[in-house]
Amino acid sequence: MENSSPSANPNHGFQRNEMKWSPSEKSIARKVFDRALQREFAAIMEKVKQRATRLKAPSELWELERYLTKSRKEIDATYDYRYSMLPIVFGRLVREDRISIDELQGLSAEKLDYVRGVAELGKRWR
Amino acid sequence: MENSSPSANPNHGFQRNEMKWSPSEKSIARKVFDRALQREFAAIMEKVKQRATRLKAPSELWELERYLTKSRKEIDATYDYRYSMLPIVFGRLVREDRISIDELQGLSAEKLDYVRGVAELGKRWR
C-alpha cells in the first residue's frame, strides 16, 4: 500500500539534498534570502522603536526583553542558508507571507514545486 | 590572634539578623527602597528609549536584548526586601551612589553604621 504523504516519503530529504544549484539560482536565492531577512529586521526594529516610545511600566521593559529574545530565536531557527535547507526555508517564508513565490522566479521547476509543497504542508503544522 | 576583617567575623551576619526594625524604621526603609528602585527603572527606561531611537544595525537589537537581560538580573540580585538583607542592600546602594546615607536618616545608629560599613567594604570588592 502506497503512502503519499510527504512526511512519510523516505525520498523527500534525499531529493532536496540532490538538488543542484546553478550560479544564477544561487544569486536569486541569495537576494531573496537577504531581502527577507532585512525586511524581518526592519519590522522588528520598527516594533522595538514603537514599544520603547510607549514604555511606562517597568514590566514593559521585561516584555520588550522577551520579545527580542523570541525574535532572535525565531530568526536563528528560520534563516538557514545551506543549499540543502533553502527549499524548506523558502517554503516556510512563502507560507508566512514573508516572501512571494514570484520572487523566486528563475529557480528550477523542481525547486519551485518543492517550495510550494513545503508552504502547503506548513498549513497543516499550524 | 584576633581577625578584625568583617568577612572573617562570624558574628557579622548574626548581628544583622538580630536587628529589630521599628514601625517608623520600616516606613523609612520602604520609601527609600521603593524610591531607589523607581529611579533605577526610570534610568533603564530612558536608556532603552535612547537606544531604540538610534537603532540602525540588526546587531544593535541583540545588544539591547543583552542590556535588558543584564539590567533585570542586576535588579533581581540587588533589590531584596527582607529586613535581614536591607542593611546590605542599602550599603550597596550607598556605595553605588544610588541613594545617599542622608535618605536613611531615622534608622538606628547601629543600622546606619552597618550600612556605612557595607558601603566601605564594597569599595574593596570592586
gemmi code that builds the backbone of each chain (N, CA, C; Angstrom):
import gemmi

chains = {
    "A": [
        ("MET", (0.848, -1.201, 0.000), (0.000, 0.000, 0.000), (0.878, 1.243, 0.000)),
        ("GLU", (0.595, 2.166, -0.879), (1.454, 3.336, -1.015), (1.025, 4.464, -0.072)),
        ("ASN", (1.977, 5.075, 0.518), (1.682, 6.224, 1.397), (2.226, 7.479, 0.708)),
        ("SER", (1.346, 8.383, 0.313), (1.797, 9.534, -0.477), (1.990, 10.803, 0.343)),
        ("SER", (1.826, 10.711, 1.658), (2.057, 11.897, 2.493), (3.532, 12.290, 2.434)),
        ("PRO", (3.839, 13.579, 2.231), (5.236, 13.987, 2.090), (6.103, 13.569, 3.276)),
        ("SER", (5.548, 13.686, 4.482), (6.386, 13.393, 5.643), (6.704, 11.907, 5.739)),
        ("ALA", (5.910, 11.089, 5.042), (6.162, 9.659, 5.095), (6.973, 9.187, 3.890)),
        ("ASN", (7.350, 10.105, 3.014), (8.102, 9.745, 1.817), (9.590, 9.732, 2.124)),
        ("PRO", (10.186, 8.544, 2.147), (11.593, 8.467, 2.553), (12.533, 9.135, 1.540)),
        ("ASN", (12.060, 9.404, 0.357), (12.923, 10.024, -0.654), (12.918, 11.548, -0.595)),
        ("HIS", (12.056, 12.084, 0.277), (11.830, 13.521, 0.265), (13.114, 14.300, 0.563)),
        ("GLY", (13.765, 13.994, 1.668), (15.007, 14.678, 2.039), (16.096, 14.402, 1.019)),
        ("PHE", (16.146, 13.203, 0.528), (17.142, 12.808, -0.461), (17.023, 13.672, -1.713)),
        ("GLN", (15.795, 13.876, -2.192), (15.592, 14.695, -3.383), (16.091, 16.120, -3.165)),
        ("ARG", (15.797, 16.651, -1.985), (16.193, 18.016, -1.694), (17.721, 18.140, -1.649)),
        ("ASN", (18.367, 17.174, -1.003), (19.825, 17.227, -0.920), (20.482, 17.056, -2.283)),
        ("GLU", (19.771, 16.382, -3.196), (20.328, 16.106, -4.514), (20.184, 17.288, -5.470)),
        ("MET", (19.412, 18.286, -5.074), (19.180, 19.408, -5.990), (20.482, 20.132, -6.302)),
        ("LYS", (20.666, 20.440, -7.562), (21.847, 21.221, -7.958), (21.443, 22.681, -8.109)),
        ("TRP", (22.285, 23.547, -7.648), (22.005, 24.974, -7.728), (22.940, 25.606, -8.754)),
        ("SER", (22.386, 26.153, -9.812), (23.202, 26.825, -10.828), (23.646, 28.178, -10.263)),
        ("PRO", (24.688, 28.777, -10.850), (25.122, 30.104, -10.372), (23.977, 31.120, -10.374)),
        ("SER", (23.138, 31.103, -11.406), (22.067, 32.124, -11.423), (21.017, 31.812, -10.344)),
        ("GLU", (20.786, 30.542, -10.078), (19.857, 30.189, -8.994), (20.419, 30.608, -7.635)),
        ("LYS", (21.716, 30.420, -7.476), (22.343, 30.821, -6.206), (22.217, 32.321, -6.001)),
        ("SER", (22.381, 33.053, -7.082), (22.287, 34.510, -6.990), (20.862, 34.948, -6.609)),
        ("ILE", (19.875, 34.307, -7.237), (18.471, 34.608, -6.906), (18.195, 34.279, -5.435)),
        ("ALA", (18.649, 33.090, -5.042), (18.402, 32.636, -3.668), (19.000, 33.615, -2.659)),
        ("ARG", (20.239, 34.020, -2.929), (20.921, 34.941, -2.010), (20.129, 36.232, -1.851)),
        ("LYS", (19.686, 36.773, -2.994), (18.959, 38.053, -2.954), (17.641, 37.929, -2.185)),
        ("VAL", (16.904, 36.868, -2.487), (15.594, 36.699, -1.828), (15.784, 36.476, -0.330)),
        ("PHE", (16.770, 35.661, -0.015), (17.064, 35.359, 1.394), (17.431, 36.639, 2.145)),
        ("ASP", (18.386, 37.389, 1.586), (18.843, 38.619, 2.266), (17.722, 39.650, 2.381)),
        ("ARG", (16.920, 39.745, 1.318), (15.836, 40.717, 1.329), (14.813, 40.365, 2.424)),
        ("ALA", (14.489, 39.083, 2.516), (13.519, 38.654, 3.533), (14.062, 38.938, 4.931)),
        ("LEU", (15.351, 38.659, 5.115), (15.966, 38.880, 6.419), (15.991, 40.372, 6.758)),
        ("GLN", (16.311, 41.190, 5.788), (16.324, 42.636, 6.015), (14.926, 43.145, 6.380)),
        ("ARG", (13.925, 42.620, 5.667), (12.547, 43.022, 5.981), (12.199, 42.641, 7.411)),
        ("GLU", (12.643, 41.440, 7.786), (12.372, 40.943, 9.137), (13.011, 41.874, 10.181)),
        ("PHE", (14.289, 42.199, 9.961), (14.985, 43.103, 10.884), (14.284, 44.460, 10.944)),
        ("ALA", (13.910, 44.968, 9.785), (13.263, 46.286, 9.741), (11.955, 46.260, 10.541)),
        ("ALA", (11.201, 45.165, 10.400), (9.922, 45.059, 11.117), (10.149, 44.997, 12.625)),
        ("ILE", (11.159, 44.241, 13.031), (11.456, 44.136, 14.472), (11.918, 45.488, 15.008)),
        ("MET", (12.796, 46.157, 14.252), (13.291, 47.468, 14.706), (12.148, 48.456, 14.852)),
        ("GLU", (11.252, 48.446, 13.898), (10.111, 49.342, 13.952), (9.270, 49.066, 15.204)),
        ("LYS", (9.046, 47.776, 15.456), (8.233, 47.400, 16.614), (8.934, 47.796, 17.925)),
        ("VAL", (10.251, 47.603, 17.981), (11.007, 47.960, 19.185), (10.943, 49.472, 19.424)),
        ("LYS", (11.075, 50.232, 18.349), (11.005, 51.700, 18.482), (9.636, 52.113, 19.020)),
        ("GLN", (8.588, 51.526, 18.460), (7.230, 51.841, 18.926), (7.040, 51.488, 20.397)),
        ("ARG", (7.460, 50.255, 20.756), (7.299, 49.818, 22.141), (8.099, 50.699, 23.082)),
        ("ALA", (9.320, 51.076, 22.668), (10.192, 51.886, 23.530), (9.563, 53.252, 23.777)),
        ("THR", (8.977, 53.815, 22.737), (8.357, 55.139, 22.876), (7.236, 55.106, 23.911)),
        ("ARG", (6.512, 53.989, 23.942), (5.347, 53.914, 24.821), (5.629, 53.340, 26.207)),
        ("LEU", (6.925, 53.013, 26.464), (7.283, 52.396, 27.754), (6.773, 53.226, 28.932)),
        ("LYS", (6.053, 52.587, 29.819), (5.610, 53.283, 31.042), (5.908, 52.428, 32.271)),
        ("ALA", (5.323, 51.247, 32.319), (5.520, 50.387, 33.490), (6.822, 49.593, 33.364)),
        ("PRO", (7.509, 49.393, 34.488), (8.732, 48.580, 34.476), (8.519, 47.212, 33.821)),
        ("SER", (7.330, 46.623, 34.050), (7.097, 45.289, 33.479), (7.216, 45.296, 31.958)),
        ("GLU", (6.970, 46.455, 31.344), (7.055, 46.530, 29.882), (8.500, 46.399, 29.392)),
        ("LEU", (9.448, 46.722, 30.288), (10.858, 46.503, 29.928), (11.128, 45.023, 29.708)),
        ("TRP", (10.581, 44.203, 30.606), (10.865, 42.760, 30.501), (10.027, 42.124, 29.401)),
        ("GLU", (8.879, 42.729, 29.092), (8.129, 42.255, 27.916), (8.932, 42.535, 26.646)),
        ("LEU", (9.571, 43.690, 26.618), (10.411, 44.034, 25.472), (11.590, 43.070, 25.368)),
        ("GLU", (12.174, 42.749, 26.512), (13.284, 41.784, 26.519), (12.815, 40.436, 25.950)),
        ("ARG", (11.645, 39.978, 26.402), (11.140, 38.688, 25.927), (10.849, 38.734, 24.426)),
        ("TYR", (10.318, 39.850, 23.965), (10.042, 39.999, 22.529), (11.340, 39.889, 21.721)),
        ("LEU", (12.395, 40.540, 22.206), (13.677, 40.497, 21.496), (14.262, 39.083, 21.499)),
        ("THR", (14.181, 38.422, 22.636), (14.721, 37.056, 22.722), (13.978, 36.121, 21.766)),
        ("LYS", (12.654, 36.253, 21.776), (11.829, 35.412, 20.900), (12.166, 35.693, 19.427)),
        ("SER", (12.284, 36.961, 19.086), (12.584, 37.331, 17.698), (13.933, 36.763, 17.264)),
        ("ARG", (14.919, 36.890, 18.143), (16.262, 36.383, 17.807), (16.233, 34.877, 17.597)),
        ("LYS", (15.525, 34.177, 18.465), (15.473, 32.718, 18.338), (14.734, 32.292, 17.077)),
        ("GLU", (13.663, 33.021, 16.751), (12.917, 32.677, 15.538), (13.768, 32.904, 14.289)),
        ("ILE", (14.507, 34.011, 14.286), (15.370, 34.292, 13.134), (16.455, 33.224, 13.018)),
        ("ASP", (17.061, 32.887, 14.138), (18.106, 31.853, 14.113), (17.553, 30.528, 13.590)),
        ("ALA", (16.328, 30.221, 13.992), (15.745, 28.936, 13.608), (15.286, 28.937, 12.148)),
        ("THR", (14.927, 30.101, 11.633), (14.336, 30.170, 10.294), (15.386, 30.346, 9.203)),
        ("TYR", (16.313, 31.260, 9.401), (17.212, 31.649, 8.317), (18.481, 30.799, 8.283)),
        ("ASP", (18.376, 29.689, 7.575), (19.489, 28.749, 7.447), (19.883, 28.724, 5.969)),
        ("TYR", (21.082, 29.264, 5.674), (21.440, 29.395, 4.259), (22.228, 28.205, 3.707)),
        ("ARG", (21.981, 27.013, 4.159), (22.586, 25.864, 3.477), (21.709, 25.536, 2.273)),
        ("TYR", (22.332, 25.228, 1.146), (21.528, 24.947, -0.061), (20.561, 23.796, 0.182)),
        ("SER", (21.000, 22.840, 1.010), (20.109, 21.709, 1.289), (18.873, 22.156, 2.075)),
        ("MET", (18.987, 23.290, 2.755), (17.877, 23.758, 3.582), (17.021, 24.822, 2.892)),
        ("LEU", (17.577, 25.472, 1.874), (16.883, 26.623, 1.273), (15.457, 26.334, 0.799)),
        ("PRO", (15.221, 25.176, 0.168), (13.834, 24.932, -0.274), (12.846, 24.924, 0.904)),
        ("ILE", (13.294, 24.437, 2.043), (12.428, 24.433, 3.223), (12.283, 25.853, 3.772)),
        ("VAL", (13.412, 26.579, 3.817), (13.389, 27.958, 4.313), (12.441, 28.800, 3.459)),
        ("PHE", (12.591, 28.705, 2.151), (11.728, 29.499, 1.263), (10.270, 29.068, 1.385)),
        ("GLY", (10.048, 27.770, 1.514), (8.679, 27.281, 1.686), (8.036, 27.886, 2.923)),
        ("ARG", (8.811, 27.930, 3.979), (8.290, 28.491, 5.227), (8.017, 29.991, 5.078)),
        ("LEU", (8.933, 30.681, 4.374), (8.766, 32.135, 4.196), (7.548, 32.444, 3.320)),
        ("VAL", (7.312, 31.593, 2.302), (6.105, 31.768, 1.468), (4.872, 31.520, 2.336)),
        ("ARG", (4.921, 30.450, 3.089), (3.800, 30.102, 3.965), (3.434, 31.247, 4.902)),
        ("GLU", (4.479, 31.929, 5.409), (4.251, 33.006, 6.387), (4.116, 34.366, 5.714)),
        ("ASP", (3.965, 34.365, 4.405), (3.807, 35.612, 3.634), (4.978, 36.577, 3.805)),
        ("ARG", (6.151, 36.047, 4.060), (7.325, 36.906, 4.186), (7.990, 37.104, 2.825)),
        ("ILE", (7.787, 36.159, 1.927), (8.180, 36.342, 0.526), (7.033, 35.806, -0.327)),
        ("SER", (7.014, 36.211, -1.609), (6.026, 35.612, -2.506), (6.766, 34.628, -3.406)),
        ("ILE", (6.033, 33.662, -3.890), (6.639, 32.659, -4.772), (7.204, 33.343, -6.029)),
        ("ASP", (6.611, 34.474, -6.403), (7.095, 35.201, -7.586), (8.532, 35.687, -7.439)),
        ("GLU", (8.923, 36.002, -6.216), (10.305, 36.463, -6.006), (11.312, 35.373, -6.351)),
        ("LEU", (10.851, 34.138, -6.371), (11.766, 33.019, -6.617), (11.822, 32.622, -8.087)),
        ("GLN", (11.155, 33.401, -8.941), (11.213, 33.121, -10.382), (12.653, 33.010, -10.837)),
        ("GLY", (12.940, 31.942, -11.616), (14.302, 31.723, -12.078), (14.898, 30.471, -11.449)),
        ("LEU", (14.263, 30.025, -10.341), (14.664, 28.724, -9.796), (14.037, 27.630, -10.657)),
        ("SER", (14.630, 26.463, -10.645), (14.110, 25.353, -11.464), (12.689, 24.990, -11.016)),
        ("ALA", (11.931, 24.411, -11.944), (10.546, 23.995, -11.641), (10.531, 23.035, -10.458)),
        ("GLU", (11.543, 22.192, -10.406), (11.638, 21.199, -9.329), (11.735, 21.908, -7.970)),
        ("LYS", (12.569, 22.944, -7.915), (12.744, 23.663, -6.642), (11.466, 24.429, -6.275)),
        ("LEU", (10.872, 25.071, -7.282), (9.645, 25.828, -7.007), (8.538, 24.896, -6.508)),
        ("ASP", (8.466, 23.711, -7.100), (7.480, 22.720, -6.651), (7.715, 22.359, -5.190)),
        ("TYR", (8.984, 22.158, -4.886), (9.321, 21.779, -3.514), (8.921, 22.891, -2.537)),
        ("VAL", (9.254, 24.123, -2.921), (8.925, 25.279, -2.073), (7.413, 25.359, -1.852)),
        ("ARG", (6.658, 25.215, -2.952), (5.188, 25.241, -2.833), (4.690, 24.125, -1.927)),
        ("GLY", (5.301, 22.962, -2.076), (4.911, 21.812, -1.251), (5.108, 22.102, 0.233)),
        ("VAL", (6.264, 22.674, 0.569), (6.541, 22.991, 1.977), (5.567, 24.060, 2.476)),
        ("ALA", (5.298, 25.034, 1.605), (4.378, 26.112, 2.000), (2.995, 25.533, 2.304)),
        ("GLU", (2.554, 24.585, 1.485), (1.248, 23.947, 1.696), (1.256, 23.078, 2.946)),
        ("LEU", (2.339, 22.310, 3.067), (2.495, 21.402, 4.194), (2.427, 22.191, 5.498)),
        ("GLY", (3.073, 23.376, 5.488), (3.124, 24.225, 6.683), (1.752, 24.532, 7.225)),
        ("LYS", (0.783, 24.629, 6.332), (-0.573, 24.947, 6.790), (-1.090, 23.890, 7.747)),
        ("ARG", (-0.633, 22.662, 7.508), (-1.101, 21.587, 8.376), (-0.407, 21.602, 9.729)),
        ("TRP", (0.799, 22.178, 9.787), (1.524, 22.229, 11.077), (0.925, 23.267, 12.009)),
        ("ARG", (0.193, 24.197, 11.439), (-0.193, 25.358, 12.250), (-1.584, 25.214, 12.834)),
    ],
    "B": [
        ("MET", (44.935, 35.035, 68.279), (45.081, 36.235, 67.446), (43.723, 36.634, 66.864)),
        ("GLU", (43.389, 37.892, 66.992), (42.073, 38.357, 66.557), (42.079, 38.748, 65.076)),
        ("ASN", (41.058, 38.356, 64.395), (40.935, 38.759, 62.986), (39.787, 39.757, 62.885)),
        ("SER", (40.079, 40.989, 62.533), (39.035, 42.019, 62.580), (38.406, 42.302, 61.206)),
        ("SER", (38.774, 41.541, 60.166), (38.164, 41.748, 58.849), (36.682, 41.385, 58.914)),
        ("PRO", (35.800, 42.234, 58.390), (34.356, 41.955, 58.511), (33.979, 40.597, 57.929)),
        ("SER", (34.572, 40.233, 56.834), (34.163, 38.981, 56.195), (34.588, 37.768, 57.023)),
        ("ALA", (35.549, 37.975, 57.926), (36.012, 36.853, 58.743), (35.341, 36.851, 60.112)),
        ("ASN", (34.468, 37.820, 60.346), (33.808, 37.921, 61.639), (32.559, 37.048, 61.651)),
        ("PRO", (32.582, 35.975, 62.409), (31.446, 35.036, 62.369), (30.177, 35.631, 62.954)),
        ("ASN", (30.294, 36.731, 63.683), (29.102, 37.346, 64.283), (28.428, 38.356, 63.354)),
        ("HIS", (29.044, 38.611, 62.244), (28.588, 39.698, 61.397), (27.140, 39.491, 60.922)),
        ("GLY", (26.877, 38.353, 60.325), (25.530, 38.041, 59.845), (24.557, 37.940, 60.992)),
        ("PHE", (25.020, 37.398, 62.092), (24.188, 37.234, 63.275), (23.675, 38.595, 63.767)),
        ("GLN", (24.611, 39.568, 63.859), (24.222, 40.904, 64.320), (23.146, 41.503, 63.414)),
        ("ARG", (23.338, 41.330, 62.116), (22.409, 41.894, 61.158), (21.018, 41.254, 61.314)),
        ("ASN", (21.008, 39.919, 61.470), (19.733, 39.216, 61.616), (19.027, 39.567, 62.922)),
        ("GLU", (19.821, 39.990, 63.904), (19.270, 40.310, 65.212), (18.668, 41.706, 65.270)),
        ("MET", (18.924, 42.529, 64.245), (18.442, 43.909, 64.284), (16.917, 43.956, 64.310)),
        ("LYS", (16.384, 44.782, 65.176), (14.929, 44.968, 65.227), (14.564, 46.219, 64.431)),
        ("TRP", (13.481, 46.117, 63.688), (13.033, 47.264, 62.881), (11.757, 47.827, 63.489)),
        ("SER", (11.801, 49.072, 63.914), (10.603, 49.707, 64.467), (9.671, 50.081, 63.309)),
        ("PRO", (8.394, 50.315, 63.610), (7.469, 50.712, 62.537), (7.972, 51.923, 61.751)),
        ("SER", (8.534, 52.911, 62.449), (8.968, 54.105, 61.700), (10.202, 53.775, 60.842)),
        ("GLU", (11.053, 52.896, 61.323), (12.198, 52.471, 60.507), (11.737, 51.691, 59.267)),
        ("LYS", (10.731, 50.861, 59.485), (10.203, 50.095, 58.349), (9.629, 51.019, 57.286)),
        ("SER", (8.977, 52.066, 57.752), (8.377, 53.012, 56.821), (9.462, 53.765, 56.032)),
        ("ILE", (10.529, 54.175, 56.736), (11.651, 54.846, 56.059), (12.289, 53.904, 55.032)),
        ("ALA", (12.524, 52.668, 55.481), (13.184, 51.690, 54.604), (12.372, 51.448, 53.337)),
        ("ARG", (11.056, 51.313, 53.532), (10.185, 51.048, 52.379), (10.257, 52.192, 51.374)),
        ("LYS", (10.230, 53.427, 51.896), (10.258, 54.591, 50.995), (11.572, 54.683, 50.240)),
        ("VAL", (12.668, 54.519, 50.972), (13.988, 54.643, 50.337), (14.183, 53.527, 49.302)),
        ("PHE", (13.775, 52.324, 49.681), (13.899, 51.168, 48.793), (13.094, 51.403, 47.508)),
        ("ASP", (11.831, 51.793, 47.680), (10.965, 51.989, 46.506), (11.456, 53.128, 45.623)),
        ("ARG", (11.923, 54.179, 46.265), (12.398, 55.335, 45.505), (13.627, 54.953, 44.679)),
        ("ALA", (14.540, 54.204, 45.298), (15.751, 53.782, 44.572), (15.379, 52.896, 43.385)),
        ("LEU", (14.425, 51.992, 43.633), (14.013, 51.088, 42.561), (13.333, 51.863, 41.427)),
        ("GLN", (12.505, 52.823, 41.792), (11.847, 53.636, 40.762), (12.871, 54.420, 39.944)),
        ("ARG", (13.886, 54.962, 40.622), (14.941, 55.702, 39.913), (15.673, 54.778, 38.949)),
        ("GLU", (15.903, 53.559, 39.416), (16.596, 52.561, 38.589), (15.775, 52.250, 37.328)),
        ("PHE", (14.474, 52.001, 37.538), (13.607, 51.720, 36.396), (13.565, 52.901, 35.436)),
        ("ALA", (13.466, 54.103, 36.004), (13.389, 55.298, 35.154), (14.666, 55.446, 34.318)),
        ("ALA", (15.820, 55.152, 34.948), (17.093, 55.277, 34.226), (17.185, 54.244, 33.101)),
        ("ILE", (16.726, 53.023, 33.382), (16.768, 51.973, 32.355), (15.812, 52.328, 31.218)),
        ("MET", (14.621, 52.787, 31.563), (13.646, 53.154, 30.513), (14.194, 54.260, 29.633)),
        ("GLU", (14.815, 55.248, 30.259), (15.379, 56.351, 29.496), (16.449, 55.833, 28.522)),
        ("LYS", (17.281, 54.941, 29.025), (18.356, 54.396, 28.184), (17.784, 53.561, 27.033)),
        ("VAL", (16.750, 52.781, 27.344), (16.132, 51.949, 26.304), (15.512, 52.837, 25.217)),
        ("LYS", (14.853, 53.901, 25.645), (14.248, 54.824, 24.666), (15.328, 55.435, 23.773)),
        ("GLN", (16.413, 55.869, 24.383), (17.511, 56.455, 23.597), (18.085, 55.448, 22.603)),
        ("ARG", (18.376, 54.235, 23.116), (18.946, 53.212, 22.244), (17.995, 52.867, 21.100)),
        ("ALA", (16.708, 52.759, 21.424), (15.717, 52.375, 20.415), (15.643, 53.432, 19.312)),
        ("THR", (15.707, 54.684, 19.712), (15.626, 55.762, 18.727), (16.781, 55.674, 17.730)),
        ("ARG", (17.954, 55.267, 18.218), (19.143, 55.255, 17.368), (19.401, 53.926, 16.677)),
        ("LEU", (18.479, 52.965, 16.863), (18.672, 51.629, 16.268), (18.911, 51.725, 14.765)),
        ("LYS", (19.996, 51.121, 14.307), (20.251, 51.058, 12.865), (20.607, 49.630, 12.439)),
        ("ALA", (21.682, 49.106, 12.985), (22.131, 47.759, 12.611), (21.361, 46.698, 13.393)),
        ("PRO", (21.054, 45.570, 12.733), (20.376, 44.476, 13.430), (21.103, 44.061, 14.707)),
        ("SER", (22.433, 44.100, 14.675), (23.192, 43.665, 15.868), (22.831, 44.508, 17.095)),
        ("GLU", (22.400, 45.749, 16.858), (22.033, 46.615, 17.986), (20.765, 46.114, 18.691)),
        ("LEU", (19.941, 45.358, 17.956), (18.762, 44.757, 18.589), (19.192, 43.787, 19.681)),
        ("TRP", (20.211, 42.993, 19.360), (20.633, 41.967, 20.330), (21.485, 42.580, 21.434)),
        ("GLU", (22.114, 43.706, 21.146), (22.794, 44.444, 22.226), (21.751, 44.988, 23.204)),
        ("LEU", (20.653, 45.463, 22.661), (19.570, 45.963, 23.509), (18.994, 44.819, 24.349)),
        ("GLU", (18.830, 43.665, 23.726), (18.341, 42.495, 24.459), (19.290, 42.166, 25.625)),
        ("ARG", (20.596, 42.147, 25.344), (21.573, 41.833, 26.399), (21.543, 42.884, 27.511)),
        ("TYR", (21.389, 44.130, 27.125), (21.313, 45.199, 28.129), (20.107, 44.980, 29.051)),
        ("LEU", (18.961, 44.635, 28.472), (17.757, 44.408, 29.264), (17.924, 43.205, 30.192)),
        ("THR", (18.503, 42.130, 29.667), (18.701, 40.924, 30.473), (19.621, 41.228, 31.657)),
        ("LYS", (20.707, 41.940, 31.361), (21.676, 42.298, 32.412), (20.997, 43.196, 33.462)),
        ("SER", (20.233, 44.157, 33.010), (19.561, 45.066, 33.945), (18.594, 44.305, 34.846)),
        ("ARG", (17.829, 43.406, 34.232), (16.862, 42.630, 35.014), (17.564, 41.778, 36.070)),
        ("LYS", (18.662, 41.144, 35.672), (19.379, 40.283, 36.619), (20.011, 41.106, 37.739)),
        ("GLU", (20.536, 42.275, 37.413), (21.135, 43.120, 38.441), (20.076, 43.595, 39.437)),
        ("ILE", (18.920, 43.960, 38.912), (17.842, 44.402, 39.799), (17.390, 43.255, 40.703)),
        ("ASP", (17.212, 42.084, 40.100), (16.792, 40.926, 40.903), (17.810, 40.614, 41.992)),
        ("ALA", (19.092, 40.771, 41.656), (20.141, 40.421, 42.618), (20.289, 41.493, 43.702)),
        ("THR", (19.966, 42.737, 43.366), (20.213, 43.849, 44.295), (19.041, 44.097, 45.232)),
        ("TYR", (17.834, 44.142, 44.686), (16.684, 44.605, 45.470), (15.987, 43.464, 46.204)),
        ("ASP", (16.495, 43.208, 47.399), (15.958, 42.126, 48.221), (15.368, 42.775, 49.469)),
        ("TYR", (14.039, 42.748, 49.606), (13.419, 43.482, 50.708), (13.218, 42.656, 51.982)),
        ("ARG", (14.072, 41.696, 52.237), (13.975, 41.052, 53.551), (14.691, 41.956, 54.550)),
        ("TYR", (14.104, 42.116, 55.748), (14.735, 43.009, 56.729), (16.160, 42.572, 57.035)),
        ("SER", (16.386, 41.262, 57.031), (17.738, 40.775, 57.313), (18.723, 41.196, 56.218)),
        ("MET", (18.216, 41.491, 55.035), (19.091, 41.849, 53.912), (19.208, 43.354, 53.709)),
        ("LEU", (18.244, 44.119, 54.239), (18.192, 45.554, 53.931), (19.486, 46.321, 54.250)),
        ("PRO", (20.148, 46.038, 55.386), (21.388, 46.792, 55.645), (22.431, 46.572, 54.549)),
        ("ILE", (22.473, 45.382, 54.009), (23.410, 45.091, 52.917), (22.939, 45.778, 51.633)),
        ("VAL", (21.639, 45.686, 51.366), (21.080, 46.324, 50.166), (21.354, 47.821, 50.199)),
        ("PHE", (21.051, 48.457, 51.324), (21.257, 49.908, 51.415), (22.750, 50.246, 51.334)),
        ("GLY", (23.580, 49.416, 51.948), (25.032, 49.647, 51.869), (25.509, 49.636, 50.427)),
        ("ARG", (25.017, 48.688, 49.685), (25.392, 48.591, 48.277), (24.885, 49.791, 47.488)),
        ("LEU", (23.653, 50.216, 47.777), (23.070, 51.360, 47.053), (23.825, 52.654, 47.373)),
        ("VAL", (24.256, 52.791, 48.641), (25.064, 53.962, 49.004), (26.397, 53.893, 48.261)),
        ("ARG", (27.004, 52.734, 48.293), (28.288, 52.526, 47.623), (28.205, 52.912, 46.141)),
        ("GLU", (27.083, 52.560, 45.515), (26.926, 52.811, 44.071), (26.266, 54.163, 43.792)),
        ("ASP", (26.181, 55.004, 44.818), (25.594, 56.342, 44.672), (24.164, 56.316, 44.150)),
        ("ARG", (23.438, 55.263, 44.464), (22.035, 55.196, 44.052), (21.139, 55.819, 45.123)),
        ("ILE", (21.608, 55.788, 46.355), (20.950, 56.537, 47.423), (22.052, 57.228, 48.231)),
        ("SER", (21.666, 58.249, 49.005), (22.651, 58.844, 49.914), (22.330, 58.358, 51.323)),
        ("ILE", (23.347, 58.361, 52.167), (23.141, 57.921, 53.544), (22.119, 58.830, 54.240)),
        ("ASP", (22.042, 60.073, 53.790), (21.080, 61.017, 54.383), (19.627, 60.563, 54.222)),
        ("GLU", (19.354, 59.888, 53.124), (17.973, 59.422, 52.912), (17.547, 58.432, 53.994)),
        ("LEU", (18.543, 57.831, 54.652), (18.241, 56.798, 55.649), (18.135, 57.367, 57.061)),
        ("GLN", (18.196, 58.686, 57.178), (18.045, 59.308, 58.496), (16.767, 58.823, 59.167)),
        ("GLY", (16.917, 58.429, 60.429), (15.764, 57.918, 61.156), (15.954, 56.444, 61.477)),
        ("LEU", (16.885, 55.802, 60.763), (17.245, 54.424, 61.151), (18.171, 54.513, 62.369)),
        ("SER", (18.219, 53.449, 63.146), (19.053, 53.443, 64.354), (20.531, 53.622, 63.976)),
        ("ALA", (21.303, 54.124, 64.928), (22.740, 54.340, 64.708), (23.413, 53.020, 64.318)),
        ("GLU", (22.974, 51.955, 64.933), (23.530, 50.624, 64.662), (23.334, 50.243, 63.178)),
        ("LYS", (22.142, 50.512, 62.661), (21.865, 50.174, 61.257), (22.661, 51.067, 60.316)),
        ("LEU", (22.692, 52.361, 60.654), (23.442, 53.282, 59.787), (24.927, 52.914, 59.760)),
        ("ASP", (25.444, 52.500, 60.901), (26.846, 52.056, 60.951), (27.051, 50.851, 60.038)),
        ("TYR", (26.122, 49.945, 60.121), (26.231, 48.733, 59.303), (26.206, 49.090, 57.817)),
        ("VAL", (25.261, 49.962, 57.452), (25.134, 50.388, 56.051), (26.444, 51.037, 55.586)),
        ("ARG", (26.994, 51.943, 56.415), (28.267, 52.595, 56.058), (29.378, 51.561, 55.906)),
        ("GLY", (29.367, 50.582, 56.803), (30.395, 49.537, 56.748), (30.338, 48.772, 55.437)),
        ("VAL", (29.123, 48.397, 55.033), (28.965, 47.658, 53.767), (29.377, 48.541, 52.596)),
        ("ALA", (29.014, 49.811, 52.656), (29.356, 50.731, 51.564), (30.882, 50.843, 51.425)),
        ("GLU", (31.578, 50.890, 52.549), (33.038, 50.972, 52.537), (33.653, 49.664, 52.047)),
        ("LEU", (33.114, 48.597, 52.593), (33.590, 47.251, 52.239), (33.494, 47.053, 50.736)),
        ("GLY", (32.379, 47.526, 50.178), (32.134, 47.360, 48.736), (33.269, 47.919, 47.902)),
        ("LYS", (33.896, 48.953, 48.385), (34.987, 49.546, 47.609), (36.098, 48.546, 47.361)),
        ("ARG", (36.245, 47.642, 48.329), (37.315, 46.641, 48.176), (36.927, 45.542, 47.191)),
        ("TRP", (35.612, 45.311, 47.024), (35.187, 44.258, 46.092), (35.362, 44.689, 44.642)),
        ("ARG", (35.431, 45.983, 44.421), (35.341, 46.494, 43.041), (36.704, 46.711, 42.425)),
    ],
}
model = gemmi.Model(1)
for chain_id, residues in chains.items():
    chain = gemmi.Chain(chain_id)
    for i, (resn, *xyz) in enumerate(residues, 1):
        res = gemmi.Residue()
        res.name, res.seqid = resn, gemmi.SeqId(i, " ")
        for name, pos in zip(("N", "CA", "C"), xyz):
            atom = gemmi.Atom()
            atom.name, atom.element = name, gemmi.Element(name[0])
            atom.pos, atom.b_iso = gemmi.Position(*pos), 0.0
            res.add_atom(atom)
        chain.add_residue(res)
    model.add_chain(chain)
structure = gemmi.Structure()
structure.add_model(model)
structure.setup_entities()
